[in-house]
Amino acid sequence: MRGDDDERVETIDLVIPGDPPLAARLYRPRAERHGILVFAHGGGWVAGNLETNDALARDLAAVTGAQVLAVDYRLAPE
């Protein structure tokens, strides 16, 4: 698993305006880029966040060459 020191990908944390605003993270391959993937983590609408799928999103960006926009949507109450 790779973290912030992943030389293949740079990350940009974003806030998408709304009520409430949504956190998002853009994973940008340092190599040539081809398109963009919008990534909504699994978890059945009750679990998961940007951090739980960080390694997967980094790998997707690095392997596919696409930018990956991961969205941290609001979860259902438990």
Contacts in CASP RR format, 6 or more apart in sequence:
PFRMAT RR
TARGET T0000
AUTHOR 0000-0000-0000
METHOD contacts of the structure
MODEL  1
MRGDDDERVETIDLVIPGDPPLAARLYRPRAERHGILVFAHGGGWVAGNL
ETNDALARDLAAVTGAQVLAVDYRLAPE
1 55 0 8 1.000
2 8 0 8 1.000
2 55 0 8 1.000
2 58 0 8 1.000
2 59 0 8 1.000
3 54 0 8 1.000
3 55 0 8 1.000
3 58 0 8 1.000
4 11 0 8 1.000
6 58 0 8 1.000
6 62 0 8 1.000
7 30 0 8 1.000
8 29 0 8 1.000
8 30 0 8 1.000
8 31 0 8 1.000
8 58 0 8 1.000
8 61 0 8 1.000
8 62 0 8 1.000
9 27 0 8 1.000
9 28 0 8 1.000
9 29 0 8 1.000
9 30 0 8 1.000
9 58 0 8 1.000
9 61 0 8 1.000
9 62 0 8 1.000
10 27 0 8 1.000
10 28 0 8 1.000
10 30 0 8 1.000
11 25 0 8 1.000
11 26 0 8 1.000
11 27 0 8 1.000
11 28 0 8 1.000
11 58 0 8 1.000
12 25 0 8 1.000
12 26 0 8 1.000
12 28 0 8 1.000
13 23 0 8 1.000
13 24 0 8 1.000
13 25 0 8 1.000
14 23 0 8 1.000
14 24 0 8 1.000
14 25 0 8 1.000
14 26 0 8 1.000
15 21 0 8 1.000
15 22 0 8 1.000
15 23 0 8 1.000
15 24 0 8 1.000
16 22 0 8 1.000
16 23 0 8 1.000
16 24 0 8 1.000
16 71 0 8 1.000
20 74 0 8 1.000
22 71 0 8 1.000
22 72 0 8 1.000
22 73 0 8 1.000
22 74 0 8 1.000
23 50 0 8 1.000
23 71 0 8 1.000
23 72 0 8 1.000
24 50 0 8 1.000
24 69 0 8 1.000
24 70 0 8 1.000
24 71 0 8 1.000
24 72 0 8 1.000
25 50 0 8 1.000
25 54 0 8 1.000
25 57 0 8 1.000
25 69 0 8 1.000
25 70 0 8 1.000
25 72 0 8 1.000
26 67 0 8 1.000
26 68 0 8 1.000
26 69 0 8 1.000
26 70 0 8 1.000
27 57 0 8 1.000
27 58 0 8 1.000
27 60 0 8 1.000
27 61 0 8 1.000
27 67 0 8 1.000
27 68 0 8 1.000
27 69 0 8 1.000
27 70 0 8 1.000
28 61 0 8 1.000
28 67 0 8 1.000
29 61 0 8 1.000
29 62 0 8 1.000
29 65 0 8 1.000
29 66 0 8 1.000
29 67 0 8 1.000
31 65 0 8 1.000
32 65 0 8 1.000
33 65 0 8 1.000
33 66 0 8 1.000
33 67 0 8 1.000
34 64 0 8 1.000
34 65 0 8 1.000
34 66 0 8 1.000
35 65 0 8 1.000
35 66 0 8 1.000
35 67 0 8 1.000
36 66 0 8 1.000
36 67 0 8 1.000
36 68 0 8 1.000
36 69 0 8 1.000
37 60 0 8 1.000
37 64 0 8 1.000
37 66 0 8 1.000
37 67 0 8 1.000
37 68 0 8 1.000
37 69 0 8 1.000
38 69 0 8 1.000
38 71 0 8 1.000
39 53 0 8 1.000
39 57 0 8 1.000
39 60 0 8 1.000
39 68 0 8 1.000
39 69 0 8 1.000
39 70 0 8 1.000
39 71 0 8 1.000
40 70 0 8 1.000
40 71 0 8 1.000
40 73 0 8 1.000
41 48 0 8 1.000
41 49 0 8 1.000
41 50 0 8 1.000
41 52 0 8 1.000
41 53 0 8 1.000
41 70 0 8 1.000
41 72 0 8 1.000
42 48 0 8 1.000
42 53 0 8 1.000
45 73 0 8 1.000
45 75 0 8 1.000
45 76 0 8 1.000
46 75 0 8 1.000
46 76 0 8 1.000
46 78 0 8 1.000
47 75 0 8 1.000
48 75 0 8 1.000
49 72 0 8 1.000
50 70 0 8 1.000
50 72 0 8 1.000
53 70 0 8 1.000
54 70 0 8 1.000
57 68 0 8 1.000
57 70 0 8 1.000
60 66 0 8 1.000
60 68 0 8 1.000
61 67 0 8 1.000
61 68 0 8 1.000
END
